[in-house]
Amino acid sequence: MKYSIKVQVTENSRREGLDFSSLPFGRTFADHMFIADYYDGDWQDCRIVPYGDITFAPSMMAIHYGQSVFEGMKANISGTTGEPVLFRAGRHSERINTSCERLGMPTVPKELFLEAVNSLVALDKQWIPESEGSALYIRPVVFATDECLGVKVSERYRFMVFSGPVGAYYPKPVRILVAEKYVRAFPGGVGFAKAAGNYAATLKPAQIAKEKGYDQILWLDGLEFKYIQECGTMNIFAVIGDTVLTPPTADTILDGVTRNSILTLLKEKGIKVEARPIEIAELIAAHKNGTLKEMFGSGTAAVISHVEDITYLGESYQLPPVSERKIGPMLKDWLTDIKEGKQQESYGWVTPAVSSLAELAD
């Protein structure tokens, strides 16, 4: 192993007494976190320490100029081995580096990324909930740490990984408001990256939508307000007739790991699928002629979230009840079973969370 990781195990675990039956998303965190710092052209000082606060200077560049990217991934307990497993960890490693490259940040070597994630999950495996729809959510993040107010790329960065147990992100079908004013991303921008600033720009519109009774926003393209893009923090799918449609990934749409997995599974199942531009007018027309059978969002946090209705230009369009749908429920069960080891897959997506560290201790 090229990167030597020092491990400091917490003396007082916060796991005891935690109610795993009631887990609000992203508010409970496991005992440890991984940290590495980039300086002099390399990632150094790799360590796992008890989860806790970090300190930084008011002039730290990340909080001024937004050089910050992250990933979201999950660990589950295998129903076969009883040990922790990761879903498509290598793909997440590739994607965080795509984000880093777009923001002019140093990439995280795959070996370091995987060792950090595997070691952390192996150490905190008792934090993985085993109830249906639950998982250990893992958050890798890279951000600039130079103490400077000059507008330029930083020379120093920090790579961190921490985790926490979560339940279902959207426990019920979601109501969607189609964007009419705000835009998430433009061609040539950073919409395809998991950059912190992408999400900051969506918060006010999402807040407005929730005040109106909706769960998320279906974004349209910024040039014509014509083509559907993403749905909140998710990729979006529509089933029209016997075909599953999703917008193509480009520089305005995130190349979702769950999205990619869904496309693979649909092709394996022999279901017609097309990744192509989709006009909002096409969706509305399909609803009116009765061929819009389903809509669902996909993402690491939600896996698959069924869409209950969409509202566009003041008119609401109700979709069939989930009990009558075939594609979305099938995919959600299939992906969940793969992640939990209840169903085999031939793609090498599920890997055991195994650390090469001889002992996870000082």
C-alpha contacts under 8 A as a table, 3 or more apart, distances in Angstrom:
res1	aa1	res2	aa2	distance
1	M	4	S	6.99
1	M	356	S	7.67
3	Y	44	Q	7.88
3	Y	46	C	7.13
3	Y	112	L	6.64
4	S	46	C	6.52
5	I	45	D	7.61
5	I	46	C	4.87
5	I	47	R	4.92
5	I	48	I	7.04
5	I	357	L	7.89
6	K	46	C	6.46
6	K	47	R	4.53
6	K	48	I	6.19
6	K	361	A	7.75
6	K	362	D	6.70
7	V	47	R	5.70
7	V	48	I	4.70
7	V	49	V	6.23
7	V	360	L	5.84
7	V	361	A	4.99
7	V	362	D	5.30
8	Q	47	R	7.75
8	Q	48	I	5.99
8	Q	49	V	4.92
8	Q	50	P	6.85
8	Q	360	L	7.83
8	Q	361	A	5.64
8	Q	362	D	5.43
9	V	32	H	7.56
9	V	48	I	7.81
9	V	49	V	6.47
9	V	50	P	6.43
9	V	360	L	7.35
9	V	361	A	5.69
9	V	362	D	7.30
10	T	13	S	6.34
10	T	31	D	6.84
10	T	32	H	7.32
10	T	49	V	7.30
10	T	50	P	5.19
13	S	16	E	6.98
13	S	31	D	6.10
14	R	17	G	7.96
14	R	18	L	7.67
14	R	30	A	7.54
14	R	31	D	6.56
15	R	18	L	5.73
15	R	30	A	7.42
15	R	31	D	7.61
15	R	126	Q	7.89
15	R	127	W	6.84
19	D	22	S	5.88
19	D	23	L	7.37
20	F	23	L	5.96
20	F	129	P	6.60
20	F	165	P	7.82
21	S	131	S	7.89
22	S	167	G	7.54
23	L	27	R	7.94
23	L	28	T	7.45
23	L	165	P	7.11
23	L	166	V	5.48
23	L	167	G	5.49
24	P	27	R	6.14
24	P	28	T	7.59
24	P	166	V	6.62
24	P	167	G	6.83
25	F	28	T	7.68
25	F	166	V	5.30
25	F	167	G	6.50
25	F	168	A	7.70
25	F	169	Y	6.41
26	G	29	F	7.56
26	G	164	G	6.87
26	G	165	P	7.93
26	G	166	V	6.82
27	R	164	G	7.77
28	T	164	G	5.53
28	T	165	P	6.57
28	T	166	V	7.84
29	F	51	Y	7.74
29	F	162	F	7.56
29	F	163	S	5.74
29	F	164	G	4.00
29	F	165	P	6.83
30	A	51	Y	7.09
30	A	124	D	6.66
30	A	127	W	6.29
30	A	162	F	7.39
30	A	163	S	5.67
30	A	164	G	4.95
30	A	165	P	7.31
31	D	50	P	5.68
31	D	51	Y	5.32
31	D	124	D	6.74
32	H	48	I	6.56
32	H	49	V	5.54
32	H	50	P	4.27
32	H	51	Y	4.39
32	H	120	L	7.02
32	H	123	L	7.93
32	H	124	D	7.11
32	H	162	F	6.74
32	H	163	S	7.96
33	M	48	I	5.53
33	M	49	V	5.64
33	M	50	P	6.16
33	M	51	Y	5.18
33	M	120	L	6.84
33	M	160	M	7.02
33	M	161	V	5.63
33	M	162	F	4.56
33	M	163	S	7.45
34	F	46	C	7.41
34	F	47	R	5.76
34	F	48	I	4.37
34	F	49	V	6.52
34	F	116	A	6.37
34	F	120	L	6.84
34	F	159	F	7.95
34	F	160	M	5.32
34	F	161	V	4.96
34	F	162	F	6.49
35	I	45	D	7.80
35	I	46	C	5.79
35	I	47	R	5.44
35	I	48	I	6.31
35	I	49	V	7.84
35	I	158	R	7.07
35	I	159	F	5.78
35	I	160	M	4.57
35	I	161	V	6.77
36	A	43	W	6.24
36	A	44	Q	5.79
36	A	45	D	5.54
36	A	46	C	4.39
36	A	47	R	6.52
36	A	158	R	5.84
36	A	159	F	5.18
36	A	160	M	6.51
37	D	43	W	5.49
37	D	44	Q	5.34
37	D	45	D	6.17
37	D	46	C	7.19
37	D	156	R	7.31
37	D	157	Y	5.83
37	D	158	R	4.52
37	D	159	F	6.26
38	Y	41	G	6.74
38	Y	42	D	5.40
38	Y	43	W	4.28
38	Y	44	Q	5.99
38	Y	155	E	7.98
38	Y	156	R	5.31
38	Y	157	Y	4.93
38	Y	158	R	6.06
38	Y	159	F	7.83
39	Y	42	D	5.72
39	Y	43	W	6.65
39	Y	44	Q	7.33
39	Y	155	E	6.70
39	Y	156	R	5.07
39	Y	157	Y	7.11
43	W	46	C	7.67
43	W	108	V	7.90
48	I	120	L	7.42
51	Y	162	F	7.57
56	F	60	M	6.56
56	F	145	T	7.82
57	A	60	M	5.28
57	A	147	E	6.57
58	P	147	E	7.82
59	S	63	I	7.87
59	S	64	H	7.61
59	S	146	D	7.81
59	S	147	E	4.88
59	S	148	C	5.63
59	S	149	L	6.33
60	M	63	I	6.17
60	M	64	H	7.18
60	M	144	A	7.22
60	M	145	T	5.23
60	M	146	D	5.49
60	M	147	E	4.48
60	M	148	C	6.42
60	M	149	L	7.94
61	M	64	H	5.22
61	M	65	Y	5.84
61	M	66	G	7.34
61	M	67	Q	7.32
61	M	144	A	5.78
61	M	145	T	5.87
61	M	146	D	5.65
61	M	147	E	6.12
61	M	148	C	6.10
61	M	149	L	6.66
61	M	154	S	7.00
62	A	65	Y	5.55
62	A	66	G	4.84
62	A	67	Q	5.00
62	A	68	S	6.12
62	A	143	F	5.88
62	A	144	A	4.81
62	A	145	T	6.37
63	I	66	G	5.89
63	I	67	Q	7.98
64	H	149	L	7.69
65	Y	151	V	7.21
66	G	196	A	6.90
66	G	197	G	6.36
67	Q	103	L	6.40
67	Q	105	M	7.51
67	Q	143	F	5.69
67	Q	144	A	5.62
67	Q	153	V	7.85
67	Q	195	A	7.76
67	Q	196	A	7.96
68	S	141	V	7.28
68	S	142	V	5.69
68	S	143	F	4.19
68	S	144	A	6.58
68	S	195	A	5.96
68	S	196	A	5.69
68	S	197	G	7.96
69	V	96	I	7.18
69	V	99	S	6.37
69	V	100	C	6.68
69	V	141	V	5.78
69	V	142	V	5.46
69	V	143	F	6.50
69	V	193	A	7.71
69	V	194	K	5.53
69	V	195	A	4.37
69	V	196	A	5.67
70	F	96	I	6.52
70	F	139	R	6.91
70	F	140	P	5.56
70	F	141	V	4.09
70	F	142	V	6.22
70	F	194	K	5.82
70	F	195	A	6.67
70	F	196	A	7.32
71	E	92	H	6.83
71	E	95	R	7.85
71	E	96	I	6.16
71	E	138	I	8.00
71	E	139	R	5.77
71	E	140	P	5.28
71	E	141	V	6.41
71	E	194	K	6.78
72	G	92	H	7.91
72	G	137	Y	7.02
72	G	138	I	5.81
72	G	139	R	5.07
72	G	140	P	6.85
72	G	300	T	6.40
72	G	301	A	7.41
73	M	87	F	7.40
73	M	89	A	7.52
73	M	92	H	7.32
73	M	137	Y	5.91
73	M	138	I	5.10
73	M	139	R	6.71
73	M	300	T	6.01
73	M	301	A	7.76
74	K	86	L	6.31
74	K	87	F	6.56
74	K	135	A	6.22
74	K	136	L	5.46
74	K	137	Y	4.58
74	K	138	I	5.53
74	K	300	T	7.27
75	A	84	P	6.37
75	A	85	V	5.50
75	A	86	L	4.68
75	A	87	F	6.77
75	A	121	V	7.43
75	A	128	I	7.16
75	A	135	A	5.93
75	A	136	L	5.06
75	A	137	Y	6.62
75	A	138	I	7.41
76	N	84	P	5.54
76	N	85	V	5.46
76	N	86	L	6.66
76	N	128	I	6.35
76	N	129	P	7.59
76	N	130	E	7.38
76	N	135	A	5.34
76	N	136	L	6.43
76	N	339	K	6.59
76	N	340	E	5.87
77	I	82	G	5.70
77	I	83	E	5.40
77	I	84	P	4.46
77	I	85	V	6.03
77	I	128	I	6.86
77	I	129	P	7.85
77	I	130	E	6.56
77	I	340	E	6.01
77	I	341	G	7.95
78	S	81	T	5.47
78	S	82	G	4.97
78	S	83	E	5.52
78	S	84	P	6.04
78	S	85	V	6.17
78	S	339	K	7.51
78	S	340	E	4.83
78	S	341	G	4.85
78	S	342	K	7.63
79	G	82	G	5.65
79	G	340	E	5.66
79	G	341	G	5.11
79	G	342	K	5.83
80	T	341	G	5.90
80	T	342	K	7.04
83	E	352	P	7.23
83	E	353	A	7.88
84	P	121	V	7.36
84	P	122	A	7.14
84	P	125	K	6.39
84	P	128	I	7.77
84	P	352	P	6.04
84	P	353	A	5.58
85	V	339	K	7.62
85	V	340	E	7.86
85	V	350	V	6.33
85	V	351	T	5.40
85	V	352	P	4.23
85	V	353	A	5.09
86	L	89	A	6.15
86	L	339	K	7.56
86	L	349	W	7.99
86	L	350	V	5.59
86	L	351	T	5.34
86	L	352	P	6.19
86	L	353	A	6.14
87	F	339	K	6.22
87	F	349	W	5.56
87	F	350	V	4.76
87	F	351	T	6.66
88	R	91	R	5.37
88	R	92	H	6.63
88	R	257	V	7.73
88	R	348	G	7.84
88	R	349	W	4.66
88	R	350	V	6.19
88	R	351	T	7.61
89	A	92	H	5.16
89	A	93	S	6.33
89	A	114	L	7.05
89	A	349	W	7.80
89	A	351	T	7.92
90	G	93	S	5.00
90	G	94	E	6.38
90	G	110	K	7.40
90	G	114	L	7.33
91	R	94	E	5.10
91	R	95	R	6.24
91	R	257	V	7.04
92	H	95	R	5.02
92	H	96	I	6.19
92	H	257	V	7.34
93	S	96	I	5.49
93	S	97	N	6.53
93	S	108	V	7.82
93	S	110	K	5.93
93	S	113	F	6.32
93	S	114	L	7.41
94	E	97	N	5.33
94	E	98	T	6.42
94	E	110	K	7.49
95	R	98	T	4.93
95	R	99	S	6.39
95	R	193	A	7.99
96	I	99	S	5.08
96	I	100	C	6.17
96	I	107	T	7.87
96	I	108	V	7.92
96	I	193	A	7.99
96	I	194	K	7.40
97	N	100	C	4.80
97	N	101	E	6.00
97	N	107	T	5.06
97	N	108	V	6.42
98	T	101	E	5.28
98	T	102	R	6.39
98	T	193	A	6.89
99	S	102	R	5.29
99	S	103	L	6.49
99	S	192	F	7.79
99	S	193	A	4.57
99	S	194	K	5.95
99	S	195	A	6.70
100	C	103	L	5.32
100	C	104	G	6.21
100	C	105	M	4.78
100	C	106	P	6.29
100	C	107	T	5.77
100	C	142	V	7.91
101	E	104	G	5.12
101	E	105	M	5.67
101	E	106	P	6.89
101	E	107	T	6.67
102	R	105	M	7.56
102	R	190	V	7.10
102	R	193	A	7.28
104	G	153	V	6.50
105	M	144	A	7.97
105	M	153	V	7.32
105	M	154	S	7.76
108	V	112	L	6.71
108	V	113	F	6.32
108	V	159	F	7.96
109	P	112	L	5.31
109	P	113	F	6.25
110	K	113	F	5.03
110	K	114	L	6.03
111	E	114	L	5.40
111	E	115	E	6.04
112	L	115	E	5.14
112	L	116	A	6.00
113	F	116	A	5.26
113	F	117	V	6.25
114	L	117	V	5.20
114	L	118	N	5.84
115	E	118	N	5.21
115	E	119	S	5.80
115	E	355	S	6.45
115	E	356	S	7.48
116	A	119	S	5.38
116	A	120	L	6.09
116	A	161	V	7.17
117	V	120	L	5.27
117	V	121	V	6.16
117	V	138	I	7.94
117	V	161	V	6.88
117	V	353	A	7.95
118	N	121	V	5.28
118	N	122	A	6.00
118	N	353	A	4.75
118	N	354	V	5.58
118	N	355	S	5.43
119	S	122	A	5.12
119	S	123	L	6.13
119	S	353	A	7.32
119	S	354	V	6.81
119	S	355	S	4.72
119	S	356	S	7.68
119	S	357	L	7.37
119	S	360	L	7.87
120	L	123	L	5.18
120	L	124	D	6.18
120	L	161	V	7.85
120	L	162	F	7.66
121	V	124	D	5.11
121	V	125	K	5.44
121	V	353	A	6.37
122	A	125	K	5.28
122	A	353	A	5.90
122	A	354	V	6.40
122	A	355	S	6.66
123	L	360	L	6.72
124	D	127	W	5.63
124	D	128	I	7.69
125	K	128	I	5.53
126	Q	129	P	7.94
127	W	136	L	6.91
127	W	164	G	7.23
127	W	165	P	6.24
128	I	135	A	5.85
128	I	136	L	4.93
128	I	165	P	5.99
129	P	134	S	5.90
129	P	135	A	5.58
129	P	136	L	6.75
129	P	165	P	6.28
129	P	166	V	7.66
130	E	134	S	6.47
130	E	135	A	7.06
131	S	134	S	5.60
133	G	167	G	6.03
133	G	168	A	5.40
133	G	336	T	7.59
134	S	165	P	7.33
134	S	166	V	5.56
134	S	167	G	4.27
134	S	168	A	6.04
135	A	165	P	5.84
135	A	166	V	5.61
135	A	167	G	6.70
136	L	163	S	6.52
136	L	164	G	5.47
136	L	165	P	4.36
136	L	166	V	6.09
137	Y	163	S	5.47
137	Y	164	G	5.39
137	Y	165	P	5.94
137	Y	166	V	6.31
137	Y	301	A	7.75
138	I	161	V	7.02
138	I	162	F	5.96
138	I	163	S	4.31
138	I	164	G	6.73
139	R	161	V	5.56
139	R	162	F	5.47
139	R	163	S	5.85
140	P	159	F	7.25
140	P	160	M	5.64
140	P	161	V	4.21
140	P	162	F	6.64
141	V	159	F	5.78
141	V	160	M	5.34
141	V	161	V	6.36
142	V	157	Y	6.85
142	V	158	R	5.58
142	V	159	F	4.47
142	V	160	M	6.46
143	F	157	Y	5.53
143	F	158	R	5.57
143	F	159	F	6.87
144	A	154	S	5.73
144	A	155	E	7.72
144	A	156	R	6.06
144	A	157	Y	4.38
144	A	158	R	6.55
145	T	154	S	6.96
145	T	155	E	7.92
145	T	156	R	5.37
145	T	157	Y	4.99
145	T	158	R	6.62
146	D	154	S	5.52
146	D	155	E	6.31
146	D	156	R	5.37
146	D	157	Y	7.25
154	S	157	Y	7.19
166	V	169	Y	7.86
168	A	171	P	5.41
168	A	301	A	7.75
168	A	302	A	6.69
169	Y	301	A	5.87
169	Y	302	A	4.96
170	Y	173	P	7.05
170	Y	174	V	7.35
170	Y	302	A	6.10
170	Y	305	S	6.39
172	K	305	S	7.69
172	K	306	H	7.63
173	P	305	S	6.26
173	P	306	H	4.78
173	P	307	V	5.29
173	P	308	E	5.23
174	V	214	Y	7.48
174	V	215	D	5.64
174	V	216	Q	7.31
174	V	305	S	7.06
174	V	306	H	6.34
174	V	307	V	4.88
174	V	308	E	5.36
174	V	309	D	7.31
175	R	213	G	7.86
175	R	214	Y	5.02
175	R	215	D	5.28
175	R	216	Q	6.73
175	R	307	V	6.11
175	R	308	E	5.37
175	R	309	D	5.16
175	R	310	I	6.15
176	I	214	Y	5.69
176	I	215	D	6.07
176	I	216	Q	5.17
176	I	217	I	5.53
176	I	218	L	6.32
176	I	307	V	7.06
176	I	308	E	7.71
176	I	309	D	6.12
176	I	310	I	4.61
176	I	311	T	6.30
177	L	209	A	6.65
177	L	214	Y	6.29
177	L	215	D	7.95
177	L	216	Q	6.42
177	L	217	I	4.89
177	L	218	L	6.02
177	L	310	I	5.73
177	L	311	T	4.92
177	L	312	Y	6.54
178	V	217	I	5.63
178	V	218	L	4.60
178	V	219	W	6.29
178	V	220	L	7.48
178	V	310	I	6.89
178	V	311	T	5.98
178	V	312	Y	5.26
178	V	313	L	7.79
179	A	182	Y	6.23
179	A	183	V	7.44
179	A	217	I	6.17
179	A	218	L	5.93
179	A	219	W	5.29
179	A	220	L	6.26
179	A	312	Y	7.86
180	E	225	F	7.53
180	E	313	L	7.42
182	Y	205	P	6.81
183	V	186	F	7.79
183	V	219	W	6.65
183	V	220	L	6.92
183	V	221	D	7.02
183	V	222	G	5.57
184	R	191	G	7.33
184	R	198	N	7.04
184	R	201	A	6.75
184	R	202	T	6.35
184	R	219	W	6.56
184	R	220	L	7.99
184	R	222	G	7.65
185	A	189	G	6.60
185	A	190	V	7.13
185	A	191	G	5.03
185	A	198	N	7.64
185	A	221	D	7.39
185	A	222	G	6.76
185	A	252	T	5.33
185	A	253	I	7.93
186	F	189	G	5.54
186	F	190	V	7.94
186	F	191	G	7.04
186	F	221	D	7.17
186	F	222	G	5.75
186	F	223	L	7.56
186	F	251	D	7.73
186	F	252	T	5.87
187	P	251	D	5.78
187	P	252	T	5.85
188	G	251	D	6.26
188	G	252	T	7.81
189	G	251	D	6.62
189	G	252	T	7.00
190	V	193	A	5.44
190	V	195	A	7.25
190	V	198	N	7.42
190	V	251	D	6.61
190	V	252	T	6.87
191	G	194	K	7.66
191	G	198	N	6.56
191	G	251	D	5.77
191	G	252	T	4.15
191	G	253	I	5.58
191	G	254	L	6.52
192	F	249	T	7.61
192	F	250	A	6.63
192	F	251	D	4.92
192	F	252	T	5.18
192	F	253	I	4.74
192	F	254	L	4.11
192	F	255	D	6.64
193	A	254	L	6.22
194	K	198	N	7.17
194	K	254	L	7.40
195	A	198	N	5.55
195	A	199	Y	7.40
196	A	199	Y	5.62
196	A	200	A	6.55
197	G	200	A	4.93
197	G	201	A	6.34
198	N	201	A	5.60
198	N	202	T	6.96
199	Y	202	T	5.25
199	Y	203	L	6.56
200	A	203	L	5.51
201	A	204	K	7.10
202	T	205	P	5.63
202	T	206	A	6.07
202	T	232	G	7.76
203	L	206	A	5.09
203	L	207	Q	6.04
204	K	207	Q	4.98
204	K	208	I	6.25
205	P	208	I	5.08
205	P	209	A	6.21
205	P	217	I	7.70
206	A	209	A	4.99
206	A	210	K	6.20
206	A	215	D	7.85
206	A	216	Q	6.11
206	A	217	I	6.31
206	A	232	G	7.68
207	Q	210	K	5.14
207	Q	211	E	6.26
208	I	211	E	5.14
208	I	212	K	6.52
209	A	212	K	5.13
209	A	213	G	6.53
209	A	214	Y	5.27
209	A	215	D	6.96
209	A	216	Q	6.68
209	A	217	I	6.92
210	K	213	G	4.92
210	K	214	Y	4.73
210	K	215	D	5.66
210	K	216	Q	7.22
211	E	214	Y	7.30
214	Y	217	I	7.84
216	Q	231	C	6.69
216	Q	232	G	5.30
217	I	231	C	5.61
217	I	232	G	5.23
218	L	228	I	6.99
218	L	229	Q	7.16
218	L	230	E	6.06
218	L	231	C	4.27
218	L	232	G	6.34
219	W	228	I	6.01
219	W	229	Q	5.35
219	W	230	E	5.52
219	W	231	C	5.99
219	W	232	G	7.36
220	L	225	F	5.15
220	L	226	K	6.16
220	L	227	Y	5.38
220	L	228	I	4.52
220	L	229	Q	5.33
220	L	230	E	7.69
221	D	224	E	6.23
221	D	225	F	5.03
221	D	226	K	6.25
221	D	227	Y	5.45
221	D	228	I	6.40
221	D	229	Q	6.26
222	G	225	F	5.68
224	E	227	Y	7.56
226	K	279	E	5.54
226	K	280	I	6.00
226	K	281	A	7.58
227	Y	277	P	6.47
227	Y	278	I	5.47
227	Y	279	E	4.32
227	Y	280	I	5.80
228	I	247	P	7.02
228	I	277	P	7.58
228	I	278	I	5.95
228	I	279	E	6.10
228	I	280	I	5.97
229	Q	235	N	7.70
229	Q	236	I	7.51
229	Q	247	P	6.39
229	Q	252	T	7.57
229	Q	253	I	6.43
230	E	233	T	7.09
230	E	234	M	5.93
230	E	235	N	4.97
230	E	236	I	5.74
230	E	253	I	6.61
231	C	234	M	5.09
231	C	235	N	5.97
231	C	236	I	5.83
231	C	297	G	6.67
233	T	299	G	7.37
234	M	256	G	7.99
234	M	297	G	5.36
234	M	298	S	5.18
234	M	299	G	5.16
234	M	302	A	7.98
235	N	246	T	7.90
235	N	253	I	7.90
235	N	254	L	7.45
235	N	256	G	6.73
235	N	259	R	6.61
235	N	297	G	5.42
235	N	298	S	5.20
235	N	299	G	6.58
236	I	246	T	6.09
236	I	247	P	7.42
236	I	295	M	7.34
236	I	296	F	5.96
236	I	297	G	4.44
236	I	298	S	6.37
237	F	244	V	6.77
237	F	245	L	5.61
237	F	246	T	4.70
237	F	247	P	7.75
237	F	295	M	5.56
237	F	296	F	5.35
237	F	297	G	6.10
237	F	298	S	7.82
238	A	244	V	5.79
238	A	245	L	5.19
238	A	246	T	6.51
238	A	292	L	7.25
238	A	293	K	7.68
238	A	294	E	5.68
238	A	295	M	4.34
238	A	296	F	6.62
239	V	242	D	6.91
239	V	243	T	5.69
239	V	244	V	4.44
239	V	245	L	6.12
239	V	292	L	5.97
239	V	293	K	5.42
239	V	294	E	4.95
239	V	295	M	6.23
239	V	327	I	7.89
240	I	243	T	5.52
240	I	244	V	6.45
240	I	245	L	7.34
240	I	286	A	6.77
240	I	291	T	5.26
240	I	292	L	4.55
240	I	293	K	5.86
240	I	294	E	7.37
241	G	291	T	4.99
241	G	292	L	6.56
241	G	293	K	6.81
242	D	271	I	7.77
242	D	272	K	6.77
243	T	271	I	7.13
243	T	272	K	4.87
243	T	273	V	5.45
243	T	274	E	7.22
244	V	271	I	7.67
244	V	272	K	6.22
244	V	273	V	4.57
244	V	274	E	6.29
245	L	273	V	5.85
245	L	274	E	4.99
245	L	275	A	5.91
245	L	276	R	7.14
245	L	278	I	7.78
246	T	274	E	6.52
246	T	275	A	4.93
246	T	276	R	6.38
246	T	277	P	7.68
246	T	278	I	7.38
247	P	275	A	5.35
247	P	276	R	5.05
247	P	277	P	5.15
247	P	278	I	6.16
248	P	253	I	7.65
248	P	275	A	4.91
248	P	276	R	5.16
248	P	277	P	6.44
249	T	252	T	7.26
249	T	253	I	5.04
249	T	254	L	6.29
249	T	255	D	5.67
250	A	253	I	5.46
250	A	254	L	7.50
250	A	255	D	7.90
251	D	254	L	7.74
255	D	259	R	7.24
255	D	260	N	7.30
256	G	259	R	4.85
256	G	260	N	6.10
256	G	298	S	7.87
256	G	299	G	6.51
257	V	260	N	5.14
257	V	261	S	6.22
257	V	299	G	7.26
257	V	300	T	7.34
258	T	261	S	4.97
258	T	262	I	6.12
258	T	298	S	6.10
258	T	299	G	5.35
258	T	300	T	6.16
258	T	303	V	6.71
259	R	262	I	5.11
259	R	263	L	6.37
259	R	298	S	6.06
259	R	299	G	6.93
260	N	263	L	5.27
260	N	264	T	6.41
261	S	264	T	5.13
261	S	265	L	6.24
262	I	265	L	5.11
262	I	266	L	6.04
262	I	331	L	7.09
263	L	266	L	5.21
263	L	267	K	6.29
263	L	273	V	7.27
264	T	267	K	5.32
264	T	268	E	6.25
265	L	268	E	4.93
265	L	269	K	6.15
265	L	331	L	7.85
266	L	269	K	5.04
266	L	270	G	6.24
266	L	271	I	5.28
266	L	272	K	7.37
266	L	273	V	6.98
267	K	270	G	4.99
267	K	271	I	5.86
267	K	272	K	7.18
267	K	273	V	7.26
268	E	271	I	7.74
278	I	282	E	6.78
278	I	283	L	7.73
279	E	282	E	5.13
279	E	283	L	6.83
280	I	283	L	5.20
280	I	284	I	6.41
281	A	284	I	5.12
281	A	285	A	6.05
282	E	285	A	5.11
282	E	286	A	6.06
283	L	286	A	5.08
283	L	287	H	6.19
283	L	292	L	7.01
284	I	287	H	5.07
284	I	288	K	6.25
284	I	317	Y	7.88
285	A	288	K	5.08
285	A	289	N	6.26
286	A	289	N	5.24
286	A	290	G	5.99
286	A	291	T	5.02
286	A	292	L	4.98
287	H	290	G	5.12
287	H	291	T	6.06
287	H	292	L	4.84
287	H	317	Y	7.25
287	H	319	L	7.98
288	K	291	T	7.82
289	N	292	L	7.90
290	G	293	K	7.47
292	L	295	M	7.91
292	L	319	L	7.67
293	K	319	L	7.06
293	K	320	P	6.64
293	K	325	R	7.15
294	E	306	H	7.87
294	E	307	V	7.54
294	E	319	L	6.60
294	E	320	P	6.99
294	E	325	R	6.62
294	E	327	I	7.81
294	E	328	G	7.47
295	M	306	H	6.29
295	M	307	V	5.35
295	M	319	L	7.75
295	M	328	G	7.91
296	F	304	I	6.42
296	F	305	S	5.37
296	F	306	H	4.35
296	F	307	V	5.18
296	F	328	G	6.64
297	G	302	A	7.89
297	G	303	V	7.98
297	G	304	I	5.59
297	G	305	S	5.06
297	G	306	H	6.50
297	G	307	V	7.30
298	S	302	A	6.40
298	S	303	V	5.29
298	S	304	I	4.58
298	S	305	S	6.37
299	G	302	A	5.38
299	G	303	V	4.93
299	G	304	I	6.69
300	T	303	V	5.20
302	A	305	S	5.91
303	V	332	K	6.78
303	V	335	L	7.89
304	I	328	G	7.06
304	I	331	L	7.79
304	I	332	K	5.73
306	H	322	V	7.29
306	H	328	G	7.05
307	V	310	I	7.54
307	V	319	L	7.36
308	E	318	Q	6.40
308	E	319	L	5.66
308	E	320	P	7.66
308	E	321	P	7.38
309	D	316	S	6.77
309	D	317	Y	5.46
309	D	318	Q	4.39
309	D	319	L	5.44
310	I	316	S	5.73
310	I	317	Y	5.32
310	I	318	Q	6.74
311	T	314	G	6.17
311	T	315	E	5.35
311	T	316	S	4.14
311	T	317	Y	6.10
312	Y	315	E	5.41
312	Y	316	S	6.49
320	P	324	E	6.48
320	P	325	R	7.18
321	P	324	E	5.61
321	P	325	R	6.96
322	V	325	R	5.15
322	V	329	P	7.59
325	R	328	G	6.79
325	R	329	P	6.87
326	K	329	P	6.06
326	K	330	M	6.15
327	I	330	M	5.27
327	I	331	L	6.16
328	G	331	L	5.22
328	G	332	K	6.16
329	P	332	K	5.14
329	P	333	D	6.21
330	M	333	D	5.36
330	M	334	W	6.07
331	L	334	W	4.98
331	L	335	L	6.00
332	K	335	L	5.34
332	K	336	T	6.07
333	D	336	T	5.16
333	D	337	D	6.01
334	W	337	D	5.21
334	W	338	I	6.21
334	W	343	Q	7.55
335	L	338	I	5.10
335	L	339	K	6.21
336	T	339	K	5.18
336	T	340	E	6.18
337	D	340	E	5.16
337	D	341	G	5.97
337	D	342	K	4.74
337	D	343	Q	5.26
338	I	341	G	5.15
338	I	342	K	5.97
338	I	343	Q	4.92
338	I	344	Q	6.15
338	I	345	E	6.67
338	I	350	V	7.52
339	K	342	K	7.70
339	K	350	V	6.51
340	E	343	Q	7.79
341	G	344	Q	6.66
345	E	348	G	7.04
345	E	349	W	7.46
346	S	349	W	7.92
348	G	351	T	7.07
355	S	358	A	7.94
357	L	360	L	6.40
